[in-house]
Amino acid sequence: NYSYLGLDFQKAEGNQLRFCFKHLDAGEPLRPFAFILNVSDDDSYEVNECEPNIPNETLELIVNDLNQTDDLSGFIRRMRSAFSRTV
């Protein structure tokens, strides 16, 4: 359980995982920052939902890097960083 770090994740429908960060907004620490990561049939990754929105260009770069490297932990760190820039 990573909830003490402000990260929670759970299996969603199909080949998807839902990740949710908290403690990113100092003014509202329980505010959720979430996305759903899908693993497609060809083993590539895509983000289907993202709230709050991360700029498309940023999200594309982060997901493309994940597809090239398969570095899931690095991807999660980059998503957290992108969410913190939305505060």
N, C-alpha and C positions, 0 to 999 in steps of 0.2 A: 504494500500500500504506500503510495507516494503522496498521500493527501497532506502530510505534514510539510511537504514542499510546495503545497498549493496546486498540485497536479492530481487529477483523477482521470482514469480512462476505463472504458467499458466496451464490450462488444456491442455493436449495433447490428442492424439488419444486414444479412448477406455477409459479404467479405469486408465489412466496415468496422472501424474502431472510432469511438467518440472520445476525444480528448478535451478536458476542461481545466483551464488554469484559473486560480483565484489569487488574491494578494498582489495583483499588478497595479491596481488603482488605490493609492494611499487614502484617497477621500472616500472610497467605497470598497474596502478590502474583500468583501464577499461577492462582488460583481463577477459574473462568469465571462470568460473569454474562451470560446469553444470552436472546435472544428471537427468535421467527420472526414476521416481518411479512408479511402476505398482502395482495395487491391483488386485490379481488374484481372480478367482471365489470362491476359498475357503477362501477368506479374508486374505490371507497372502501377504506380501510385497516382492517385488524383485526390484533390480535396473537393468534396461535394458541397459542403456547407461551411460557412465561416461567419462567426458573430462575435464581436463586431467585424465589419469588413476590413480586410487588409487590402491595400491597393493591388490591383490585378498584376501589375508588372512585378511587384515584390513577391506576391504569391507564386507566380509562374517561375521566377528564379529559384525560389526555395524548393518547390516541387520538382523542377527539372534537376536540381542538384541531388535531391533524394533519389530520383530515378537513375542517375548516373553513378551514385556512390553506394546506394543501399544503406546509408548511415542514418538509421532511424533516430538514434539519440541526438545526433547533430541536427537533424530536421526538427525535432521537438524543441531544442534550444533556440533554433532560428525562428520558429513560429512564436515562441514565448517572447523573444526580442521584438519581433514585428508587432505583436499585440501590445507590448509596452509602449511602443511609439505611437499608438492610437490614443493613449490617455492624455 
